[in-house]
């Protein structure tokens, strides 16, 4: 059975880009007679907005979305991440890293997603003094190409060694890294298809490598075009995207449906009816491949 998901982070409120992802992931799941789950990615308390998680769920309801089962909260799933890290330790795939970010980035090169870790702590004899502080835990990545075929972007690949470097699974401050948590959660929840924004495309080879390392199945992927402003910046909390207004649900759902190349719906009163129309007419092959300017 098809199992999809929508995974917002409560670092802010839902905006127009969030709605596009929610609608596309929902329509793709329901068009395949599948399940659509909601998972709250609340792993970074210092960055979270008070009350945002509840507001996100109320907003989804105001726009007519109904999800299957209970909402999953990553903050309540630490035992799953601890178990996964333990399995990777048993395989000798991870190692403690005591480097400060300032020290290792000073001589690092830029890669596909920021600085490439230079492997300073990979060899135990070369690790800096612990100084009593807890380490981060990094996974050893292979010097080979990891690629996949995306339903929208087509083929995408990285050499993790040169493009990313050994990446962090558990931060030195005790917070779990997104890359590990999302892979563990997708496997535990039985996610078979992931429909999300192209800003996360760069993370996918890392997640595929973790799936392989942990013996998990690989889901199918479809990375959606980003909604951008006239400056080419993705609409997000950082670019001051306005929060969704539930009183404008019909207008905003029609707007996002047009971005996804869905046919215009007839006069419909309820947001839920617009979602049903989207499911009935959903064709992922019609979704644009490039970023969409909303201004």
C-alpha positions as protocol buffer text, in pm:
chain_id: "A"
residue {
  index: 1
  type: UNK
  ca { x: 0 y: 0 z: 0 }
}
residue {
  index: 2
  type: UNK
  ca { x: 106 y: 354 z: -76 }
}
residue {
  index: 3
  type: UNK
  ca { x: 195 y: 547 z: 242 }
}
residue {
  index: 4
  type: UNK
  ca { x: 285 y: 914 z: 210 }
}
residue {
  index: 5
  type: UNK
  ca { x: 343 y: 1190 z: 462 }
}
residue {
  index: 6
  type: UNK
  ca { x: 360 y: 1562 z: 529 }
}
residue {
  index: 7
  type: UNK
  ca { x: 627 y: 1663 z: 780 }
}
residue {
  index: 8
  type: UNK
  ca { x: 620 y: 2028 z: 887 }
}
residue {
  index: 9
  type: UNK
  ca { x: 860 y: 2179 z: 1139 }
}
residue {
  index: 10
  type: UNK
  ca { x: 714 y: 2398 z: 1417 }
}
residue {
  index: 11
  type: UNK
  ca { x: 986 y: 2661 z: 1375 }
}
residue {
  index: 12
  type: UNK
  ca { x: 716 y: 2876 z: 1219 }
}
residue {
  index: 13
  type: UNK
  ca { x: 365 y: 2872 z: 1074 }
}
residue {
  index: 14
  type: UNK
  ca { x: 254 y: 2717 z: 746 }
}
residue {
  index: 15
  type: UNK
  ca { x: 287 y: 2939 z: 436 }
}
residue {
  index: 16
  type: UNK
  ca { x: 208 y: 2911 z: 66 }
}
residue {
  index: 17
  type: UNK
  ca { x: 506 y: 2682 z: 0 }
}
residue {
  index: 18
  type: UNK
  ca { x: 393 y: 2454 z: 280 }
}
residue {
  index: 19
  type: UNK
  ca { x: 45 y: 2440 z: 127 }
}
residue {
  index: 20
  type: UNK
  ca { x: 184 y: 2336 z: -211 }
}
residue {
  index: 21
  type: UNK
  ca { x: 372 y: 2047 z: -49 }
}
residue {
  index: 22
  type: UNK
  ca { x: 74 y: 1946 z: 163 }
}
residue {
  index: 23
  type: UNK
  ca { x: -163 y: 1949 z: -134 }
}
residue {
  index: 24
  type: UNK
  ca { x: 73 y: 1760 z: -366 }
}
residue {
  index: 25
  type: UNK
  ca { x: 163 y: 1493 z: -111 }
}
residue {
  index: 26
  type: UNK
  ca { x: -202 y: 1453 z: -10 }
}
residue {
  index: 27
  type: UNK
  ca { x: -330 y: 1431 z: -368 }
}
residue {
  index: 28
  type: UNK
  ca { x: -63 y: 1181 z: -469 }
}
residue {
  index: 29
  type: UNK
  ca { x: -140 y: 958 z: -171 }
}
residue {
  index: 30
  type: UNK
  ca { x: -518 y: 969 z: -207 }
}
residue {
  index: 31
  type: UNK
  ca { x: -502 y: 926 z: -586 }
}
residue {
  index: 32
  type: UNK
  ca { x: -323 y: 596 z: -518 }
}
residue {
  index: 33
  type: UNK
  ca { x: -583 y: 497 z: -255 }
}
residue {
  index: 34
  type: UNK
  ca { x: -306 y: 531 z: 1 }
}
residue {
  index: 35
  type: UNK
  ca { x: -254 y: 667 z: 348 }
}
residue {
  index: 36
  type: UNK
  ca { x: -141 y: 1022 z: 424 }
}
residue {
  index: 37
  type: UNK
  ca { x: 37 y: 1072 z: 756 }
}
residue {
  index: 38
  type: UNK
  ca { x: 135 y: 1390 z: 939 }
}
residue {
  index: 39
  type: UNK
  ca { x: 462 y: 1398 z: 1133 }
}
residue {
  index: 40
  type: UNK
  ca { x: 576 y: 1697 z: 1336 }
}
residue {
  index: 41
  type: UNK
  ca { x: 953 y: 1743 z: 1301 }
}
residue {
  index: 42
  type: UNK
  ca { x: 1010 y: 1906 z: 1639 }
}
residue {
  index: 43
  type: UNK
  ca { x: 1372 y: 1808 z: 1702 }
}
residue {
  index: 44
  type: UNK
  ca { x: 1521 y: 2152 z: 1762 }
}
residue {
  index: 45
  type: UNK
  ca { x: 1346 y: 2317 z: 2061 }
}
residue {
  index: 46
  type: UNK
  ca { x: 1562 y: 2634 z: 2061 }
}
residue {
  index: 47
  type: UNK
  ca { x: 1436 y: 2720 z: 1710 }
}
residue {
  index: 48
  type: UNK
  ca { x: 1072 y: 2629 z: 1763 }
}
residue {
  index: 49
  type: UNK
  ca { x: 791 y: 2884 z: 1789 }
}
residue {
  index: 50
  type: UNK
  ca { x: 568 y: 2847 z: 2092 }
}
residue {
  index: 51
  type: UNK
  ca { x: 229 y: 2710 z: 1988 }
}
residue {
  index: 52
  type: UNK
  ca { x: 334 y: 2651 z: 1627 }
}
residue {
  index: 53
  type: UNK
  ca { x: 271 y: 2275 z: 1630 }
}
residue {
  index: 54
  type: UNK
  ca { x: -92 y: 2314 z: 1733 }
}
residue {
  index: 55
  type: UNK
  ca { x: -139 y: 2605 z: 1495 }
}
residue {
  index: 56
  type: UNK
  ca { x: -8 y: 2394 z: 1206 }
}
residue {
  index: 57
  type: UNK
  ca { x: -259 y: 2118 z: 1277 }
}
residue {
  index: 58
  type: UNK
  ca { x: -547 y: 2364 z: 1309 }
}
residue {
  index: 59
  type: UNK
  ca { x: -444 y: 2522 z: 978 }
}
residue {
  index: 60
  type: UNK
  ca { x: -441 y: 2186 z: 801 }
}
residue {
  index: 61
  type: UNK
  ca { x: -790 y: 2119 z: 935 }
}
residue {
  index: 62
  type: UNK
  ca { x: -910 y: 2463 z: 821 }
}
residue {
  index: 63
  type: UNK
  ca { x: -791 y: 2378 z: 469 }
}
residue {
  index: 64
  type: UNK
  ca { x: -984 y: 2050 z: 469 }
}
residue {
  index: 65
  type: UNK
  ca { x: -697 y: 1806 z: 519 }
}
residue {
  index: 66
  type: UNK
  ca { x: -763 y: 1480 z: 704 }
}
residue {
  index: 67
  type: UNK
  ca { x: -475 y: 1252 z: 794 }
}
residue {
  index: 68
  type: UNK
  ca { x: -461 y: 886 z: 884 }
}
residue {
  index: 69
  type: UNK
  ca { x: -380 y: 780 z: 1239 }
}
residue {
  index: 70
  type: UNK
  ca { x: -228 y: 993 z: 1512 }
}
residue {
  index: 71
  type: UNK
  ca { x: 18 y: 1274 z: 1445 }
}
residue {
  index: 72
  type: UNK
  ca { x: 375 y: 1157 z: 1514 }
}
residue {
  index: 73
  type: UNK
  ca { x: 606 y: 1389 z: 1706 }
}
residue {
  index: 74
  type: UNK
  ca { x: 980 y: 1340 z: 1661 }
}
residue {
  index: 75
  type: UNK
  ca { x: 1038 y: 1475 z: 2012 }
}
residue {
  index: 76
  type: UNK
  ca { x: 872 y: 1159 z: 2143 }
}
residue {
  index: 77
  type: UNK
  ca { x: 1075 y: 918 z: 1930 }
}
residue {
  index: 78
  type: UNK
  ca { x: 1428 y: 961 z: 2066 }
}
residue {
  index: 79
  type: UNK
  ca { x: 1449 y: 593 z: 2158 }
}
residue {
  index: 80
  type: UNK
  ca { x: 1419 y: 500 z: 1790 }
}
residue {
  index: 81
  type: UNK
  ca { x: 1707 y: 728 z: 1693 }
}
residue {
  index: 82
  type: UNK
  ca { x: 1920 y: 600 z: 1981 }
}
residue {
  index: 83
  type: UNK
  ca { x: 1862 y: 243 z: 1867 }
}
residue {
  index: 84
  type: UNK
  ca { x: 1957 y: 328 z: 1507 }
}
residue {
  index: 85
  type: UNK
  ca { x: 2275 y: 503 z: 1617 }
}
residue {
  index: 86
  type: UNK
  ca { x: 2362 y: 203 z: 1831 }
}
residue {
  index: 87
  type: UNK
  ca { x: 2326 y: -27 z: 1532 }
}
residue {
  index: 88
  type: UNK
  ca { x: 2557 y: 194 z: 1328 }
}
residue {
  index: 89
  type: UNK
  ca { x: 2810 y: 196 z: 1613 }
}
residue {
  index: 90
  type: UNK
  ca { x: 2800 y: -184 z: 1624 }
}
residue {
  index: 91
  type: UNK
  ca { x: 2883 y: -188 z: 1252 }
}
residue {
  index: 92
  type: UNK
  ca { x: 3173 y: 52 z: 1299 }
}
residue {
  index: 93
  type: UNK
  ca { x: 3015 y: 304 z: 1062 }
}
residue {
  index: 94
  type: UNK
  ca { x: 3015 y: 604 z: 1297 }
}
residue {
  index: 95
  type: UNK
  ca { x: 3274 y: 781 z: 1510 }
}
residue {
  index: 96
  type: UNK
  ca { x: 3284 y: 1057 z: 1772 }
}
residue {
  index: 97
  type: UNK
  ca { x: 3387 y: 1402 z: 1652 }
}
residue {
  index: 98
  type: UNK
  ca { x: 3529 y: 1660 z: 1895 }
}
residue {
  index: 99
  type: UNK
  ca { x: 3608 y: 1927 z: 1635 }
}
residue {
  index: 100
  type: UNK
  ca { x: 3466 y: 2272 z: 1682 }
}
residue {
  index: 101
  type: UNK
  ca { x: 3289 y: 2402 z: 1376 }
}
residue {
  index: 102
  type: UNK
  ca { x: 3528 y: 2696 z: 1360 }
}
residue {
  index: 103
  type: UNK
  ca { x: 3835 y: 2470 z: 1354 }
}
residue {
  index: 104
  type: UNK
  ca { x: 3731 y: 2222 z: 1087 }
}
residue {
  index: 105
  type: UNK
  ca { x: 3561 y: 2474 z: 858 }
}
residue {
  index: 106
  type: UNK
  ca { x: 3872 y: 2693 z: 846 }
}
residue {
  index: 107
  type: UNK
  ca { x: 4041 y: 2458 z: 597 }
}
residue {
  index: 108
  type: UNK
  ca { x: 3729 y: 2300 z: 445 }
}
residue {
  index: 109
  type: UNK
  ca { x: 3609 y: 2329 z: 87 }
}
residue {
  index: 110
  type: UNK
  ca { x: 3254 y: 2405 z: -20 }
}
residue {
  index: 111
  type: UNK
  ca { x: 3041 y: 2116 z: -141 }
}
residue {
  index: 112
  type: UNK
  ca { x: 2684 y: 2049 z: -247 }
}
residue {
  index: 113
  type: UNK
  ca { x: 2532 y: 2157 z: 84 }
}
residue {
  index: 114
  type: UNK
  ca { x: 2784 y: 2377 z: 262 }
}
residue {
  index: 115
  type: UNK
  ca { x: 3132 y: 2294 z: 387 }
}
residue {
  index: 116
  type: UNK
  ca { x: 3264 y: 1941 z: 335 }
}
residue {
  index: 117
  type: UNK
  ca { x: 3393 y: 1789 z: 659 }
}
residue {
  index: 118
  type: UNK
  ca { x: 3764 y: 1721 z: 621 }
}
residue {
  index: 119
  type: UNK
  ca { x: 3770 y: 1395 z: 819 }
}
residue {
  index: 120
  type: UNK
  ca { x: 3981 y: 1532 z: 1100 }
}
residue {
  index: 121
  type: UNK
  ca { x: 3830 y: 1296 z: 1361 }
}
residue {
  index: 122
  type: UNK
  ca { x: 3783 y: 997 z: 1131 }
}
residue {
  index: 123
  type: UNK
  ca { x: 4114 y: 845 z: 1248 }
}
residue {
  index: 124
  type: UNK
  ca { x: 4127 y: 807 z: 1627 }
}
residue {
  index: 125
  type: UNK
  ca { x: 4496 y: 896 z: 1652 }
}
residue {
  index: 126
  type: UNK
  ca { x: 4428 y: 1235 z: 1491 }
}
residue {
  index: 127
  type: UNK
  ca { x: 4133 y: 1340 z: 1705 }
}
residue {
  index: 128
  type: UNK
  ca { x: 4174 y: 1659 z: 1905 }
}
residue {
  index: 129
  type: UNK
  ca { x: 4160 y: 1654 z: 2284 }
}
residue {
  index: 130
  type: UNK
  ca { x: 3814 y: 1574 z: 2420 }
}
residue {
  index: 131
  type: UNK
  ca { x: 3840 y: 1843 z: 2691 }
}
residue {
  index: 132
  type: UNK
  ca { x: 3552 y: 1676 z: 2875 }
}
residue {
  index: 133
  type: UNK
  ca { x: 3292 y: 1784 z: 2622 }
}
residue {
  index: 134
  type: UNK
  ca { x: 3048 y: 1541 z: 2456 }
}
residue {
  index: 135
  type: UNK
  ca { x: 3118 y: 1458 z: 2092 }
}
residue {
  index: 136
  type: UNK
  ca { x: 2904 y: 1479 z: 1786 }
}
residue {
  index: 137
  type: UNK
  ca { x: 2865 y: 1148 z: 1604 }
}
residue {
  index: 138
  type: UNK
  ca { x: 2945 y: 1133 z: 1233 }
}
residue {
  index: 139
  type: UNK
  ca { x: 2893 y: 855 z: 981 }
}
residue {
  index: 140
  type: UNK
  ca { x: 3169 y: 746 z: 743 }
}
residue {
  index: 141
  type: UNK
  ca { x: 3056 y: 805 z: 388 }
}
residue {
  index: 142
  type: UNK
  ca { x: 3181 y: 611 z: 84 }
}
residue {
  index: 143
  type: UNK
  ca { x: 3387 y: 756 z: -198 }
}
residue {
  index: 144
  type: UNK
  ca { x: 3134 y: 661 z: -463 }
}
residue {
  index: 145
  type: UNK
  ca { x: 2833 y: 796 z: -647 }
}
residue {
  index: 146
  type: UNK
  ca { x: 2492 y: 756 z: -486 }
}
residue {
  index: 147
  type: UNK
  ca { x: 2208 y: 843 z: -718 }
}
residue {
  index: 148
  type: UNK
  ca { x: 1838 y: 785 z: -769 }
}
residue {
  index: 149
  type: UNK
  ca { x: 1561 y: 853 z: -1019 }
}
residue {
  index: 150
  type: UNK
  ca { x: 1317 y: 1117 z: -902 }
}
residue {
  index: 151
  type: UNK
  ca { x: 963 y: 1132 z: -1042 }
}
residue {
  index: 152
  type: UNK
  ca { x: 1004 y: 1503 z: -1124 }
}
residue {
  index: 153
  type: UNK
  ca { x: 1374 y: 1592 z: -1126 }
}
residue {
  index: 154
  type: UNK
  ca { x: 1472 y: 1267 z: -1300 }
}
residue {
  index: 155
  type: UNK
  ca { x: 1822 y: 1141 z: -1214 }
}
residue {
  index: 156
  type: UNK
  ca { x: 2015 y: 1304 z: -931 }
}
residue {
  index: 157
  type: UNK
  ca { x: 2346 y: 1189 z: -782 }
}
residue {
  index: 158
  type: UNK
  ca { x: 2627 y: 1288 z: -547 }
}
residue {
  index: 159
  type: UNK
  ca { x: 2964 y: 1155 z: -443 }
}
residue {
  index: 160
  type: UNK
  ca { x: 2914 y: 1178 z: -69 }
}
residue {
  index: 161
  type: UNK
  ca { x: 3286 y: 1185 z: 8 }
}
residue {
  index: 162
  type: UNK
  ca { x: 3363 y: 1488 z: -210 }
}
residue {
  index: 163
  type: UNK
  ca { x: 3023 y: 1661 z: -213 }
}
residue {
  index: 164
  type: UNK
  ca { x: 2915 y: 1621 z: 152 }
}
residue {
  index: 165
  type: UNK
  ca { x: 3176 y: 1454 z: 374 }
}
residue {
  index: 166
  type: UNK
  ca { x: 3112 y: 1251 z: 688 }
}
residue {
  index: 167
  type: UNK
  ca { x: 2791 y: 1405 z: 821 }
}
residue {
  index: 168
  type: UNK
  ca { x: 2651 y: 1440 z: 1172 }
}
residue {
  index: 169
  type: UNK
  ca { x: 2383 y: 1210 z: 1310 }
}
residue {
  index: 170
  type: UNK
  ca { x: 2386 y: 1332 z: 1672 }
}
residue {
  index: 171
  type: UNK
  ca { x: 2498 y: 1685 z: 1751 }
}
residue {
  index: 172
  type: UNK
  ca { x: 2736 y: 1765 z: 2035 }
}
residue {
  index: 173
  type: UNK
  ca { x: 2455 y: 1955 z: 2209 }
}
residue {
  index: 174
  type: UNK
  ca { x: 2254 y: 1633 z: 2228 }
}
residue {
  index: 175
  type: UNK
  ca { x: 2002 y: 1711 z: 1952 }
}
residue {
  index: 176
  type: UNK
  ca { x: 1942 y: 1454 z: 1680 }
}
residue {
  index: 177
  type: UNK
  ca { x: 2025 y: 1550 z: 1324 }
}
residue {
  index: 178
  type: UNK
  ca { x: 1744 y: 1571 z: 1070 }
}
residue {
  index: 179
  type: UNK
  ca { x: 1911 y: 1321 z: 835 }
}
residue {
  index: 180
  type: UNK
  ca { x: 1900 y: 1034 z: 1082 }
}
residue {
  index: 181
  type: UNK
  ca { x: 1560 y: 1112 z: 1231 }
}
residue {
  index: 182
  type: UNK
  ca { x: 1379 y: 1138 z: 899 }
}
residue {
  index: 183
  type: UNK
  ca { x: 1522 y: 809 z: 773 }
}
residue {
  index: 184
  type: UNK
  ca { x: 1434 y: 624 z: 1093 }
}
residue {
  index: 185
  type: UNK
  ca { x: 1083 y: 772 z: 1102 }
}
residue {
  index: 186
  type: UNK
  ca { x: 1010 y: 696 z: 737 }
}
residue {
  index: 187
  type: UNK
  ca { x: 1112 y: 334 z: 788 }
}
residue {
  index: 188
  type: UNK
  ca { x: 926 y: 291 z: 1117 }
}
residue {
  index: 189
  type: UNK
  ca { x: 609 y: 445 z: 973 }
}
residue {
  index: 190
  type: UNK
  ca { x: 626 y: 240 z: 654 }
}
residue {
  index: 191
  type: UNK
  ca { x: 654 y: 541 z: 422 }
}
residue {
  index: 192
  type: UNK
  ca { x: 665 y: 422 z: 60 }
}
residue {
  index: 193
  type: UNK
  ca { x: 655 y: 755 z: -127 }
}
residue {
  index: 194
  type: UNK
  ca { x: 796 y: 1096 z: -35 }
}
residue {
  index: 195
  type: UNK
  ca { x: 661 y: 1408 z: -206 }
}
residue {
  index: 196
  type: UNK
  ca { x: 847 y: 1718 z: -84 }
}
residue {
  index: 197
  type: UNK
  ca { x: 1019 y: 2037 z: -200 }
}
residue {
  index: 198
  type: UNK
  ca { x: 1332 y: 2052 z: -415 }
}
residue {
  index: 199
  type: UNK
  ca { x: 1518 y: 2225 z: -133 }
}
residue {
  index: 200
  type: UNK
  ca { x: 1549 y: 1876 z: 20 }
}
residue {
  index: 201
  type: UNK
  ca { x: 1681 y: 1714 z: -298 }
}
residue {
  index: 202
  type: UNK
  ca { x: 2039 y: 1771 z: -183 }
}
residue {
  index: 203
  type: UNK
  ca { x: 1970 y: 1566 z: 132 }
}
residue {
  index: 204
  type: UNK
  ca { x: 1838 y: 1260 z: -47 }
}
residue {
  index: 205
  type: UNK
  ca { x: 2167 y: 1079 z: -128 }
}
residue {
  index: 206
  type: UNK
  ca { x: 2260 y: 1102 z: 241 }
}
residue {
  index: 207
  type: UNK
  ca { x: 1925 y: 956 z: 336 }
}
residue {
  index: 208
  type: UNK
  ca { x: 1956 y: 677 z: 80 }
}
residue {
  index: 209
  type: UNK
  ca { x: 2298 y: 590 z: 222 }
}
residue {
  index: 210
  type: UNK
  ca { x: 2152 y: 576 z: 573 }
}
residue {
  index: 211
  type: UNK
  ca { x: 1865 y: 360 z: 450 }
}
residue {
  index: 212
  type: UNK
  ca { x: 2116 y: 116 z: 303 }
}
residue {
  index: 213
  type: UNK
  ca { x: 2335 y: 123 z: 614 }
}
residue {
  index: 214
  type: UNK
  ca { x: 2038 y: 47 z: 840 }
}
residue {
  index: 215
  type: UNK
  ca { x: 1882 y: -215 z: 614 }
}
residue {
  index: 216
  type: UNK
  ca { x: 1575 y: -6 z: 532 }
}
residue {
  index: 217
  type: UNK
  ca { x: 1382 y: -4 z: 206 }
}
residue {
  index: 218
  type: UNK
  ca { x: 1415 y: 297 z: -21 }
}
residue {
  index: 219
  type: UNK
  ca { x: 1092 y: 493 z: -78 }
}
residue {
  index: 220
  type: UNK
  ca { x: 1005 y: 659 z: -406 }
}
residue {
  index: 221
  type: UNK
  ca { x: 1077 y: 1031 z: -433 }
}
residue {
  index: 222
  type: UNK
  ca { x: 917 y: 1327 z: -606 }
}
residue {
  index: 223
  type: UNK
  ca { x: 1076 y: 1666 z: -537 }
}
residue {
  index: 224
  type: UNK
  ca { x: 838 y: 1952 z: -608 }
}
residue {
  index: 225
  type: UNK
  ca { x: 927 y: 2288 z: -764 }
}
residue {
  index: 226
  type: UNK
  ca { x: 985 y: 2565 z: -514 }
}
residue {
  index: 227
  type: UNK
  ca { x: 771 y: 2876 z: -496 }
}
residue {
  index: 228
  type: UNK
  ca { x: 1000 y: 3178 z: -518 }
}
residue {
  index: 229
  type: UNK
  ca { x: 969 y: 3556 z: -504 }
}
residue {
  index: 230
  type: UNK
  ca { x: 1086 y: 3797 z: -774 }
}
residue {
  index: 231
  type: UNK
  ca { x: 1440 y: 3779 z: -634 }
}
residue {
  index: 232
  type: UNK
  ca { x: 1443 y: 3402 z: -686 }
}
residue {
  index: 233
  type: UNK
  ca { x: 1433 y: 3334 z: -312 }
}
residue {
  index: 234
  type: UNK
  ca { x: 1227 y: 3042 z: -186 }
}
residue {
  index: 235
  type: UNK
  ca { x: 920 y: 3149 z: 7 }
}
residue {
  index: 236
  type: UNK
  ca { x: 994 y: 3047 z: 363 }
}
residue {
  index: 237
  type: UNK
  ca { x: 994 y: 3172 z: 719 }
}
residue {
  index: 238
  type: UNK
  ca { x: 1333 y: 3335 z: 650 }
}
residue {
  index: 239
  type: UNK
  ca { x: 1200 y: 3530 z: 351 }
}
residue {
  index: 240
  type: UNK
  ca { x: 897 y: 3643 z: 551 }
}
residue {
  index: 241
  type: UNK
  ca { x: 637 y: 3434 z: 371 }
}
residue {
  index: 242
  type: UNK
  ca { x: 300 y: 3528 z: 524 }
}
residue {
  index: 243
  type: UNK
  ca { x: 126 y: 3263 z: 732 }
}
residue {
  index: 244
  type: UNK
  ca { x: -173 y: 3089 z: 574 }
}
residue {
  index: 245
  type: UNK
  ca { x: -506 y: 3249 z: 650 }
}
residue {
  index: 246
  type: UNK
  ca { x: -777 y: 2988 z: 705 }
}
residue {
  index: 247
  type: UNK
  ca { x: -1046 y: 3235 z: 603 }
}
residue {
  index: 248
  type: UNK
  ca { x: -886 y: 3240 z: 255 }
}
residue {
  index: 249
  type: UNK
  ca { x: -865 y: 2862 z: 224 }
}
residue {
  index: 250
  type: UNK
  ca { x: -1061 y: 2831 z: -101 }
}
residue {
  index: 251
  type: UNK
  ca { x: -868 y: 3110 z: -273 }
}
residue {
  index: 252
  type: UNK
  ca { x: -528 y: 2975 z: -163 }
}
residue {
  index: 253
  type: UNK
  ca { x: -611 y: 2615 z: -255 }
}
residue {
  index: 254
  type: UNK
  ca { x: -713 y: 2729 z: -602 }
}
residue {
  index: 255
  type: UNK
  ca { x: -391 y: 2929 z: -631 }
}
residue {
  index: 256
  type: UNK
  ca { x: -171 y: 2634 z: -534 }
}
residue {
  index: 257
  type: UNK
  ca { x: -372 y: 2397 z: -754 }
}
residue {
  index: 258
  type: UNK
  ca { x: -293 y: 2622 z: -1050 }
}
residue {
  index: 259
  type: UNK
  ca { x: 79 y: 2610 z: -966 }
}
residue {
  index: 260
  type: UNK
  ca { x: 54 y: 2228 z: -980 }
}
residue {
  index: 261
  type: UNK
  ca { x: -120 y: 2245 z: -1321 }
}
residue {
  index: 262
  type: UNK
  ca { x: -446 y: 2103 z: -1192 }
}
residue {
  index: 263
  type: UNK
  ca { x: -754 y: 2196 z: -1398 }
}
residue {
  index: 264
  type: UNK
  ca { x: -963 y: 2479 z: -1250 }
}
residue {
  index: 265
  type: UNK
  ca { x: -1230 y: 2350 z: -1015 }
}
residue {
  index: 266
  type: UNK
  ca { x: -1594 y: 2453 z: -1056 }
}
residue {
  index: 267
  type: UNK
  ca { x: -1762 y: 2672 z: -796 }
}
residue {
  index: 268
  type: UNK
  ca { x: -1710 y: 2482 z: -472 }
}
residue {
  index: 269
  type: UNK
  ca { x: -1788 y: 2603 z: -123 }
}
residue {
  index: 270
  type: UNK
  ca { x: -1583 y: 2376 z: 102 }
}
residue {
  index: 271
  type: UNK
  ca { x: -1203 y: 2340 z: 105 }
}
residue {
  index: 272
  type: UNK
  ca { x: -1252 y: 1964 z: 142 }
}
residue {
  index: 273
  type: UNK
  ca { x: -1436 y: 1955 z: -192 }
}
residue {
  index: 274
  type: UNK
  ca { x: -1143 y: 2133 z: -356 }
}
residue {
  index: 275
  type: UNK
  ca { x: -910 y: 1866 z: -216 }
}
residue {
  index: 276
  type: UNK
  ca { x: -1136 y: 1595 z: -356 }
}
residue {
  index: 277
  type: UNK
  ca { x: -1124 y: 1769 z: -695 }
}
residue {
  index: 278
  type: UNK
  ca { x: -744 y: 1778 z: -677 }
}
residue {
  index: 279
  type: UNK
  ca { x: -729 y: 1406 z: -597 }
}
residue {
  index: 280
  type: UNK
  ca { x: -966 y: 1320 z: -882 }
}
residue {
  index: 281
  type: UNK
  ca { x: -760 y: 1514 z: -1138 }
}
residue {
  index: 282
  type: UNK
  ca { x: -411 y: 1455 z: -996 }
}
residue {
  index: 283
  type: UNK
  ca { x: -134 y: 1372 z: -1244 }
}
residue {
  index: 284
  type: UNK
  ca { x: 216 y: 1413 z: -1107 }
}
residue {
  index: 285
  type: UNK
  ca { x: 351 y: 1416 z: -1463 }
}
residue {
  index: 286
  type: UNK
  ca { x: 183 y: 1757 z: -1510 }
}
residue {
  index: 287
  type: UNK
  ca { x: 363 y: 1919 z: -1217 }
}
residue {
  index: 288
  type: UNK
  ca { x: 621 y: 2179 z: -1333 }
}
residue {
  index: 289
  type: UNK
  ca { x: 986 y: 2079 z: -1299 }
}
residue {
  index: 290
  type: UNK
  ca { x: 1128 y: 2428 z: -1235 }
}
residue {
  index: 291
  type: UNK
  ca { x: 1078 y: 2687 z: -963 }
}
residue {
  index: 292
  type: UNK
  ca { x: 758 y: 2891 z: -983 }
}
residue {
  index: 293
  type: UNK
  ca { x: 762 y: 3268 z: -929 }
}
residue {
  index: 294
  type: UNK
  ca { x: 451 y: 3371 z: -737 }
}
residue {
  index: 295
  type: UNK
  ca { x: 476 y: 3745 z: -797 }
}
